[in-house]
Amino acid sequence: MRHVTVDGVDVPALGFGTAGMDTDEERQRAVEAALAAGYRHIDTAQMYDSESAVGAAVDESDVAREELFVTTKLTRDNRAHEAVIDSTHASLDRLDMEYVDLLLIHSPEQNVPHEETLDAMNELVADGAVRHIGVSNFSVEETRNAIEHSTAPILTNQVEYSLTSHQPDLLPFCIDEDVLLTAYSPLKLGSALEDEELAAIAGTHGKTVRQVALRWLLQQPMVSTIPRSSNPDHIERNADVFDFELSDEEMRRLFEIGGGIDEQLAATIGL
């Protein structure tokens, strides 16, 4: 499994998302399948109701905790200082873990200032309950403000990013600031699934269009991605994306599916 190094931290480039599943049994089976397929980056959140299932799957697996990179996220109602502290320890109890590798503010919506939330998150880092902190669904300006108000580095901004949902201003900013862009919903492709260019590129490499969509993300600097599925076959196929490489021309053609690539971003990512 390839890693992305961010501010000296090695993050598995391909992670496994746990949103949108209906039952603890389904969630646990999916995480167990992901661990068996080689995923070592597991993404959960307080609002997903998947923390207990993640913990149970890890406990049932032969994978050592220190081999994993586990992310969880604060709900909107857990942003005040004491709520951050208390809810994070509750998350750790559900996960049955002594620490999480990454704690995120789940959205820029706030009922308390982000500065207060970040102060509490920094306290958790100092106490060892959290290794790293970050944000999710933040704009460039919101991410910049978080960087300015946090003692600990902002390790990532987790946002929707795929062939059909580009972040042309955010990725250059993340590269400049040494912030990981974690792409959720990477396989939300809609009509792109029928795109002839995508199908042709997939055929060239003997891969599925979804595998090409993931590879397109993984070849961009400072990008990781967290596809999700409850189907063991899909989980395994999504992990089978490190034995081929897209050419620069193929990368540019794939950017065209979502509206093209501006020259600033092309230069930033070496296209």
C-alpha positions in Angstrom: 0.0 0.0 0.0 1.5 3.3 -1.1 1.8 6.2 1.4 1.6 10.0 1.1 4.0 11.8 3.4 2.6 15.0 4.9 4.6 17.1 7.3 6.7 14.0 8.0 3.6 11.8 8.6 3.1 8.7 6.4 -0.6 8.3 5.6 -1.8 5.3 3.6 -2.9 6.8 0.2 -5.8 4.4 -0.1 -8.3 4.3 2.8 -11.6 2.7 3.5 -14.7 4.8 4.2 -17.5 3.6 6.5 -20.3 6.0 5.9 -23.7 5.0 4.6 -24.0 1.5 5.9 -27.2 0.4 7.7 -26.2 -2.0 10.4 -23.3 -2.7 12.7 -23.1 -6.2 11.2 -22.7 -4.8 7.7 -20.2 -2.2 8.9 -18.1 -4.8 10.7 -18.1 -7.3 7.8 -17.0 -4.5 5.4 -14.1 -3.3 7.6 -13.0 -6.9 8.1 -13.0 -7.4 4.4 -11.1 -4.2 3.9 -8.4 -5.2 6.4 -8.1 -8.6 4.7 -7.7 -6.8 1.4 -4.8 -4.8 2.7 -6.4 -1.5 3.6 -4.6 0.1 6.6 -6.4 3.5 6.6 -9.9 3.4 8.1 -12.2 6.4 8.1 -15.1 6.7 10.5 -17.0 9.5 12.3 -19.2 10.1 15.2 -22.2 10.7 13.0 -21.7 7.5 10.9 -22.4 5.2 13.9 -19.6 3.0 12.7 -17.0 3.5 15.4 -18.0 0.4 17.4 -18.0 -1.7 14.2 -14.5 -0.5 13.3 -13.3 -1.3 16.7 -14.8 -4.8 16.6 -13.4 -5.5 13.2 -9.9 -4.4 14.3 -10.2 -6.6 17.4 -11.2 -9.6 15.3 -8.4 -9.1 12.8 -4.7 -10.1 12.9 -3.7 -6.5 12.1 -1.7 -4.7 14.8 -3.1 -1.4 15.9 0.2 0.3 15.1 -0.1 -0.7 11.5 -3.4 1.2 11.1 -4.2 4.8 10.5 -7.7 5.5 12.0 -9.7 8.7 11.4 -12.8 9.9 13.2 -14.7 13.2 13.1 -16.5 15.5 15.5 -20.2 16.1 14.9 -21.6 19.7 14.8 -22.9 19.3 18.3 -19.5 18.4 19.8 -17.6 21.5 19.0 -17.5 23.3 22.4 -14.3 22.7 24.3 -15.6 20.1 26.8 -17.8 18.5 24.2 -14.7 17.9 22.0 -12.8 16.3 24.9 -15.7 14.2 26.2 -17.0 13.1 22.8 -13.5 12.1 21.6 -13.0 9.9 24.6 -16.4 8.4 24.0 -15.2 7.7 20.4 -12.1 6.0 21.8 -14.3 3.9 24.0 -16.4 2.8 21.0 -13.3 2.1 19.0 -11.7 0.3 21.9 -8.5 2.2 21.1 -6.1 4.3 23.2 -5.8 6.9 20.5 -6.9 7.9 17.0 -4.4 8.8 14.4 -6.6 11.7 13.0 -9.5 13.8 14.4 -11.3 16.1 12.1 -13.8 18.9 12.4 -16.5 17.3 10.2 -17.9 20.4 8.5 -17.4 24.2 8.6 -20.8 24.6 10.1 -20.3 25.8 13.6 -22.2 26.7 16.8 -19.0 27.7 18.5 -15.9 29.4 17.0 -13.5 27.0 15.3 -10.8 28.5 17.5 -12.4 26.9 20.5 -12.7 23.5 18.8 -9.1 23.6 17.6 -7.9 24.5 21.1 -9.5 21.4 22.5 -8.2 19.3 19.6 -4.7 20.5 20.3 -5.2 19.6 24.0 -6.1 16.1 22.9 -2.9 15.9 20.8 -0.9 17.1 23.8 -2.5 14.4 26.0 -1.8 11.6 23.4 -5.5 10.7 22.7 -5.2 12.1 19.2 -2.1 11.9 17.0 -3.0 14.5 14.3 -5.9 16.9 13.5 -7.6 18.2 10.4 -10.8 19.5 8.9 -13.4 18.3 6.4 -15.5 20.1 3.8 -13.5 23.4 4.4 -12.9 26.0 1.7 -9.4 27.3 1.0 -10.0 30.3 3.2 -11.5 28.2 6.0 -8.6 25.8 5.8 -6.1 28.8 6.0 -7.8 30.1 9.1 -7.7 26.7 10.7 -3.9 26.5 10.0 -3.4 29.9 11.5 -5.4 29.1 14.7 -3.9 25.6 15.5 -0.7 24.8 17.2 -0.7 21.3 15.7 -0.5 21.1 11.9 -3.7 20.7 10.0 -2.9 17.3 8.4 -5.7 17.1 6.0 -8.9 18.6 4.5 -11.3 15.8 3.6 -13.6 16.9 0.8 -15.6 15.4 -2.1 -13.2 15.0 -5.0 -13.6 12.8 -8.0 -13.5 12.7 -11.8 -16.8 14.6 -11.8 -16.2 16.9 -8.8 -12.9 18.7 -9.0 -11.3 21.0 -6.4 -9.1 23.2 -8.7 -8.4 25.9 -6.2 -8.1 23.6 -3.1 -5.5 21.1 -4.4 -2.8 23.7 -5.3 -3.4 25.4 -1.9 -3.0 22.0 -0.1 0.2 21.3 -2.0 1.7 24.7 -1.1 0.7 24.3 2.6 1.7 20.6 3.0 -1.9 19.6 3.7 -3.3 16.3 2.5 -6.4 16.4 0.4 -8.5 13.3 1.3 -11.0 12.6 -1.4 -14.3 11.1 -0.2 -17.0 9.9 -2.6 -14.3 9.1 -5.2 -16.6 6.8 -7.1 -19.5 9.1 -7.4 -19.2 9.2 -11.1 -22.8 9.5 -12.4 -22.9 9.7 -16.2 -19.1 9.5 -16.4 -19.5 5.7 -16.0 -20.6 5.7 -19.6 -17.9 8.0 -20.8 -16.1 6.5 -23.9 -12.7 8.1 -23.0 -12.9 6.6 -19.5 -13.9 3.2 -20.9 -11.1 3.3 -23.5 -8.5 4.1 -20.9 -9.7 1.4 -18.6 -9.6 -1.1 -21.5 -6.0 -0.1 -22.3 -4.9 -1.0 -18.8 -7.2 -4.0 -18.3 -8.9 -2.3 -15.4 -12.5 -1.2 -14.6 -13.5 2.4 -14.9 -13.8 2.6 -11.1 -10.2 1.4 -10.7 -9.1 4.1 -13.2 -11.0 6.7 -11.3 -9.2 5.8 -8.1 -5.8 5.6 -9.9 -6.4 9.1 -11.3 -6.7 10.4 -7.7 -3.8 8.5 -6.4 -1.4 9.8 -9.0 -2.1 13.4 -7.9 0.4 14.8 -5.4 -0.9 15.2 -1.8 -4.1 13.2 -2.5 -5.4 10.2 -0.6 -8.9 8.7 -1.1 -11.3 6.7 0.9 -13.8 4.7 -1.3 -16.5 2.7 0.5 -18.4 -0.4 -0.2 -20.0 -3.3 1.7 -19.4 -5.7 -1.1 -16.2 -7.8 -0.5 -15.5 -8.1 -4.2 -15.7 -4.4 -4.8 -13.6 -3.7 -1.7 -10.9 -6.0 -3.1 -11.1 -4.5 -6.6 -10.8 -1.0 -5.2 -7.5 -1.9 -3.6 -6.1 -3.4 -6.8 -5.0 -0.1 -8.2 -1.2 0.0 -7.7 -0.1 -2.3 -10.6 -0.6 0.2 -13.4 0.1 3.8 -14.1 -1.8 6.4 -16.1 0.2 8.5 -18.6 0.2 12.3 -18.4 -2.0 12.4 -21.5 -4.5 10.0 -19.9 -4.5 12.1 -16.7 -5.4 15.2 -18.7 -8.1 13.4 -20.7 -9.6 12.2 -17.4 -9.6 15.8 -16.0 -11.7 16.7 -19.1 -14.5 14.5 -17.8 -15.1 17.0 -15.0 -14.6 20.1 -17.0 -10.9 20.2 -17.7 -7.8 21.3 -15.9 -6.5 24.9 -15.7 -2.9 25.6 -16.4 -2.1 26.5 -12.8 -3.3 23.2 -11.5 -1.7 21.3 -14.4 1.7 23.0 -13.7 1.3 22.3 -9.9 0.7 18.6 -10.4 3.2 18.2 -13.2 0.9 17.8 -16.2 
